[in-house]
Amino acid sequence: MALLISVAPAEQGWSVRSEALEADLTFERGGRAEAAARDLASRLAASGRSAEVRVFLRDGAEAGRFLHPARAWAS
């Protein structure tokens, strides 16, 4: 099962949440939050863990979903 990474609006900007993080990350802009989430997912995939990024709009609707499968050659 893929590790979930979510990007969603927060009181002060946008947050990135995941069990892979010790604490939520907060960004002023949604694009920066999404880029950080996708980077985290890529690093997890490179280390052998599948990850899924879900991006949500301010109204709660899902804006996008990106799958990052574990790389078979990861050690």
Helices and strands as residue ranges (DSSP letters): E 3-10, E 13-18, E 25-27, H 30-46, E 51-56, E 62-68
